[in-house]
Amino acid sequence: MDGMTLFLILIIPTIIIGAYAQHKITSTYNKWVKVPSRGGITGREAADAVMRKAGVHGVDIVETRGHLTDHYDPMNKRLVLSSENFHGTSLAALGVAAHEAGHAIQHKVGYAALKARMALVPVTNIASQMLPFVIIGGFFFQMLGLIKLGVLVYLVLTIFQLIPLPVEFDASRRAKKELVGIGIIEQDELVGVEKTLNAAAFTYVAAFISSLAHLVWLILLTRR
């Protein structure tokens, strides 16, 4: 098979999967952000309660702009929530906030996968900056050496996309357990949290599939 055929077989499906993952998280979040929790606790309060229960201290919970821009910053020990989840009392807001608190708990206990992810960040940043030059140089100028370098770059990126999977699933597991355990939500409300977090997790799965497909594509091209 030629390069274009390989591209169509390996890459196009991953583009479709990625688009579906983005649609899934958007539609699922938009559904459950409209469903208020019975307790009326905000996302900020939920994140604070989950962290205090786990003995996590010294983590600032701050508000940021944007849609689904929520994240935990381990370097500065900050839990960042978008405005709709910081102030929101919906099942979606509580799920996202508790999920990010789950990352803070991972940081406290020294969760191995999170530590590996943090260690790879500098290498991945360099690889991401190199990638456009490697790919353009390799394919436009037919330089096999650059294509092989592209394989190494995509290998780093694929590993970086793989490591977040256990990190994200573990954070979601902690979030669901604590939200019910502390009494922030009731058992029958858990469905909204689960669906929101599962849809978010699928975006990481899609990213890994895409990176793996590109890696396989480049490997096959170097062997032709």
The 8 nearest C-alpha neighbors of each residue, nearest first, counted from 0:
[[1, 4, 5, 2, 3, 223, 220, 219],
 [0, 2, 4, 3, 5, 220, 223, 6],
 [1, 3, 5, 4, 6, 220, 0, 216],
 [4, 2, 6, 5, 1, 7, 0, 8],
 [5, 3, 7, 6, 1, 2, 0, 8],
 [4, 6, 2, 8, 3, 7, 9, 1],
 [7, 5, 3, 10, 4, 9, 8, 2],
 [6, 8, 4, 11, 5, 9, 10, 3],
 [9, 7, 5, 6, 10, 4, 11, 12],
 [10, 8, 6, 212, 7, 5, 11, 12],
 [9, 11, 6, 13, 12, 7, 212, 8],
 [10, 12, 14, 7, 13, 9, 8, 15],
 [13, 11, 15, 14, 10, 16, 9, 8],
 [14, 12, 16, 209, 15, 10, 11, 17],
 [15, 13, 17, 11, 12, 16, 18, 10],
 [14, 16, 12, 18, 13, 17, 19, 11],
 [17, 15, 13, 19, 14, 18, 20, 205],
 [18, 16, 20, 14, 205, 19, 15, 13],
 [17, 19, 15, 21, 20, 16, 14, 22],
 [18, 20, 22, 16, 17, 21, 23, 15],
 [21, 19, 23, 17, 202, 22, 18, 16],
 [22, 20, 18, 23, 24, 19, 25, 17],
 [21, 23, 19, 25, 20, 24, 26, 18],
 [24, 22, 20, 26, 21, 25, 27, 19],
 [23, 25, 198, 27, 21, 199, 26, 22],
 [24, 26, 22, 28, 23, 27, 29, 21],
 [25, 27, 29, 23, 28, 24, 22, 30],
 [28, 26, 30, 24, 29, 25, 195, 23],
 [27, 29, 25, 30, 31, 26, 195, 32],
 [28, 30, 26, 32, 27, 31, 25, 33],
 [31, 29, 27, 28, 32, 33, 26, 34],
 [30, 32, 34, 33, 91, 28, 29, 191],
 [33, 31, 91, 89, 29, 34, 30, 28],
 [32, 34, 31, 30, 35, 89, 29, 90],
 [33, 35, 31, 89, 32, 90, 36, 30],
 [36, 34, 89, 88, 90, 33, 37, 39],
 [37, 35, 89, 38, 90, 39, 88, 34],
 [36, 38, 39, 35, 184, 185, 40, 188],
 [37, 39, 36, 40, 183, 184, 88, 35],
 [38, 40, 88, 37, 36, 41, 35, 89],
 [41, 39, 88, 38, 44, 45, 42, 183],
 [42, 40, 88, 44, 87, 86, 43, 45],
 [41, 43, 93, 85, 45, 96, 84, 44],
 [42, 44, 85, 46, 41, 45, 47, 86],
 [45, 43, 47, 41, 42, 46, 48, 40],
 [44, 46, 42, 48, 47, 43, 49, 41],
 [47, 45, 97, 49, 43, 96, 100, 48],
 [46, 48, 44, 50, 45, 49, 51, 43],
 [47, 49, 45, 51, 46, 50, 52, 44],
 [50, 48, 52, 46, 47, 51, 45, 177],
 [49, 51, 55, 53, 47, 52, 48, 100],
 [52, 50, 54, 48, 53, 55, 49, 47],
 [51, 53, 49, 50, 54, 48, 55, 181],
 [54, 52, 50, 51, 55, 49, 104, 48],
 [55, 53, 51, 52, 50, 56, 104, 107],
 [54, 56, 50, 51, 53, 104, 107, 57],
 [57, 55, 58, 54, 51, 50, 59, 53],
 [56, 58, 59, 55, 76, 77, 60, 50],
 [59, 57, 76, 77, 56, 60, 78, 55],
 [60, 58, 77, 78, 61, 57, 76, 79],
 [61, 59, 78, 79, 77, 58, 43, 62],
 [62, 60, 79, 59, 80, 78, 63, 77],
 [63, 61, 80, 81, 82, 79, 85, 60],
 [64, 62, 81, 80, 82, 79, 61, 65],
 [65, 63, 81, 82, 62, 66, 68, 80],
 [64, 66, 68, 81, 67, 63, 82, 69],
 [65, 67, 68, 81, 64, 83, 69, 82],
 [68, 66, 69, 81, 65, 80, 84, 83],
 [67, 69, 66, 81, 65, 70, 80, 64],
 [70, 68, 80, 79, 67, 81, 71, 99],
 [71, 69, 79, 99, 78, 72, 68, 80],
 [70, 72, 78, 99, 79, 77, 73, 102],
 [71, 73, 77, 74, 76, 75, 78, 70],
 [74, 72, 76, 75, 71, 77, 106, 103],
 [73, 75, 72, 76, 77, 117, 71, 106],
 [74, 76, 77, 73, 72, 58, 59, 78],
 [77, 75, 73, 58, 72, 74, 59, 78],
 [78, 76, 59, 72, 58, 75, 60, 71],
 [77, 79, 71, 60, 59, 72, 61, 70],
 [78, 80, 61, 70, 69, 62, 60, 71],
 [81, 79, 69, 62, 85, 63, 84, 61],
 [80, 82, 63, 84, 69, 64, 83, 68],
 [83, 81, 85, 84, 62, 63, 86, 64],
 [82, 84, 87, 81, 85, 86, 92, 66],
 [83, 85, 92, 87, 42, 81, 82, 86],
 [86, 84, 42, 43, 82, 80, 83, 87],
 [85, 87, 41, 84, 83, 42, 82, 43],
 [88, 86, 84, 41, 83, 89, 92, 85],
 [87, 89, 41, 39, 40, 35, 36, 92],
 [90, 88, 35, 32, 92, 36, 34, 91],
 [89, 91, 93, 92, 36, 192, 191, 35],
 [92, 90, 32, 94, 31, 89, 93, 192],
 [93, 91, 84, 89, 95, 94, 42, 90],
 [92, 94, 42, 96, 90, 91, 95, 97],
 [95, 93, 192, 91, 97, 92, 96, 98],
 [94, 96, 98, 92, 97, 93, 91, 99],
 [97, 95, 93, 42, 46, 99, 98, 94],
 [96, 98, 174, 100, 46, 94, 99, 95],
 [99, 97, 101, 174, 95, 171, 100, 170],
 [100, 98, 102, 101, 96, 97, 71, 70],
 [101, 99, 97, 103, 102, 98, 46, 50],
 [100, 102, 170, 98, 104, 99, 103, 173],
 [103, 101, 105, 99, 100, 104, 170, 106],
 [102, 104, 100, 106, 105, 101, 107, 99],
 [103, 105, 101, 107, 102, 106, 108, 100],
 [106, 104, 102, 110, 108, 103, 107, 109],
 [107, 105, 103, 109, 104, 108, 110, 102],
 [106, 108, 104, 105, 109, 103, 55, 110],
 [109, 107, 105, 106, 110, 104, 103, 111],
 [110, 108, 106, 107, 105, 111, 114, 113],
 [109, 111, 105, 113, 108, 112, 106, 114],
 [112, 110, 114, 113, 109, 115, 105, 116],
 [113, 111, 115, 114, 110, 166, 116, 162],
 [114, 112, 116, 115, 111, 110, 166, 117],
 [113, 115, 111, 117, 116, 112, 118, 110],
 [116, 114, 112, 118, 113, 117, 111, 119],
 [115, 117, 113, 119, 114, 118, 112, 162],
 [116, 118, 114, 120, 115, 119, 113, 73],
 [117, 119, 115, 116, 120, 114, 121, 122],
 [120, 118, 116, 122, 117, 121, 123, 115],
 [119, 121, 123, 117, 122, 118, 124, 116],
 [122, 120, 124, 123, 119, 125, 118, 117],
 [123, 121, 125, 119, 124, 120, 126, 155],
 [122, 124, 126, 120, 125, 121, 119, 127],
 [123, 125, 127, 121, 126, 122, 120, 128],
 [124, 126, 128, 122, 123, 127, 129, 121],
 [125, 127, 123, 129, 152, 128, 124, 130],
 [128, 126, 124, 130, 129, 125, 123, 156],
 [129, 127, 125, 126, 130, 124, 131, 132],
 [130, 128, 126, 127, 132, 131, 133, 125],
 [129, 131, 133, 127, 132, 128, 134, 126],
 [132, 130, 134, 133, 129, 135, 128, 127],
 [133, 131, 135, 130, 134, 129, 136, 128],
 [134, 132, 130, 136, 131, 145, 135, 149],
 [133, 135, 137, 131, 136, 132, 130, 138],
 [136, 134, 132, 137, 138, 133, 139, 131],
 [137, 135, 133, 140, 134, 139, 138, 132],
 [136, 138, 142, 145, 146, 134, 141, 135],
 [139, 137, 141, 135, 140, 136, 134, 142],
 [140, 138, 136, 141, 135, 137, 142, 134],
 [139, 141, 142, 136, 138, 137, 135, 143],
 [142, 140, 138, 137, 139, 143, 136, 146],
 [143, 141, 137, 144, 140, 145, 146, 136],
 [144, 142, 146, 145, 141, 137, 147, 221],
 [145, 143, 147, 142, 146, 148, 137, 149],
 [144, 146, 137, 148, 147, 143, 133, 142],
 [145, 147, 149, 137, 143, 148, 144, 150],
 [148, 146, 150, 144, 149, 145, 143, 151],
 [147, 149, 145, 151, 150, 146, 144, 152],
 [148, 150, 146, 152, 147, 151, 133, 153],
 [151, 149, 147, 153, 148, 152, 217, 154],
 [152, 150, 154, 148, 149, 153, 155, 147],
 [151, 153, 149, 155, 154, 126, 150, 148],
 [154, 152, 156, 150, 155, 151, 214, 157],
 [153, 155, 151, 157, 152, 156, 150, 158],
 [156, 154, 158, 152, 153, 157, 159, 151],
 [157, 155, 153, 159, 154, 158, 160, 123],
 [158, 156, 160, 154, 210, 159, 155, 211],
 [157, 159, 161, 155, 160, 156, 154, 162],
 [158, 160, 156, 157, 161, 162, 155, 116],
 [161, 159, 207, 157, 158, 162, 163, 156],
 [162, 160, 158, 159, 163, 164, 207, 157],
 [161, 163, 164, 159, 160, 116, 112, 158],
 [164, 162, 166, 161, 165, 167, 160, 116],
 [163, 165, 167, 166, 162, 161, 168, 203],
 [166, 164, 168, 167, 163, 169, 162, 112],
 [167, 165, 163, 169, 164, 168, 112, 113],
 [168, 166, 170, 164, 169, 165, 163, 171],
 [169, 167, 171, 165, 170, 166, 164, 172],
 [168, 170, 172, 166, 171, 167, 165, 173],
 [171, 169, 101, 167, 173, 98, 172, 168],
 [170, 172, 174, 168, 98, 169, 173, 175],
 [173, 171, 169, 175, 174, 170, 168, 176],
 [172, 174, 170, 176, 171, 175, 101, 177],
 [175, 173, 97, 171, 98, 177, 172, 176],
 [176, 174, 178, 172, 177, 173, 171, 179],
 [175, 177, 173, 174, 179, 178, 180, 172],
 [176, 178, 180, 174, 179, 175, 181, 173],
 [179, 177, 183, 175, 180, 181, 176, 184],
 [180, 178, 182, 177, 184, 181, 176, 185],
 [179, 181, 177, 182, 178, 176, 183, 175],
 [182, 180, 179, 178, 177, 183, 49, 48],
 [181, 183, 179, 184, 180, 178, 185, 177],
 [184, 182, 178, 181, 179, 38, 185, 45],
 [185, 183, 182, 179, 178, 188, 38, 186],
 [184, 186, 188, 187, 179, 182, 189, 183],
 [185, 187, 188, 189, 179, 184, 190, 182],
 [186, 188, 189, 185, 190, 184, 191, 179],
 [189, 187, 185, 186, 190, 191, 184, 192],
 [188, 190, 192, 186, 187, 191, 193, 185],
 [191, 189, 193, 192, 188, 194, 187, 186],
 [192, 190, 194, 189, 193, 90, 31, 188],
 [191, 193, 94, 189, 195, 190, 194, 90],
 [194, 192, 190, 196, 195, 191, 197, 189],
 [193, 195, 197, 191, 196, 192, 190, 198],
 [194, 196, 192, 198, 193, 197, 28, 27],
 [195, 197, 199, 193, 198, 194, 200, 192],
 [198, 196, 200, 194, 199, 195, 193, 201],
 [197, 199, 24, 201, 195, 196, 200, 23],
 [198, 200, 196, 197, 201, 24, 202, 195],
 [201, 199, 197, 202, 203, 198, 196, 167],
 [200, 202, 204, 198, 203, 199, 205, 20],
 [201, 203, 205, 20, 200, 204, 199, 206],
 [204, 202, 206, 201, 205, 200, 207, 164],
 [203, 205, 201, 207, 202, 206, 208, 200],
 [206, 204, 202, 208, 203, 17, 207, 201],
 [207, 205, 203, 209, 204, 208, 202, 210],
 [206, 208, 160, 210, 204, 209, 205, 161],
 [209, 207, 205, 211, 206, 210, 212, 204],
 [208, 210, 13, 206, 212, 207, 211, 205],
 [209, 211, 207, 213, 157, 212, 208, 214],
 [212, 210, 214, 208, 213, 209, 157, 207],
 [211, 213, 209, 215, 214, 210, 9, 208],
 [214, 212, 216, 210, 211, 215, 217, 209],
 [213, 215, 211, 217, 212, 216, 153, 150],
 [214, 216, 218, 212, 217, 213, 219, 211],
 [217, 215, 213, 219, 214, 218, 212, 220],
 [216, 218, 220, 214, 219, 215, 150, 213],
 [219, 217, 215, 221, 220, 216, 214, 150],
 [218, 220, 222, 216, 217, 221, 215, 223],
 [219, 221, 217, 223, 222, 218, 216, 2],
 [222, 220, 218, 219, 223, 217, 147, 146],
 [223, 221, 219, 220, 218, 217, 147, 143],
 [222, 220, 221, 219, 1, 0, 2, 218]]
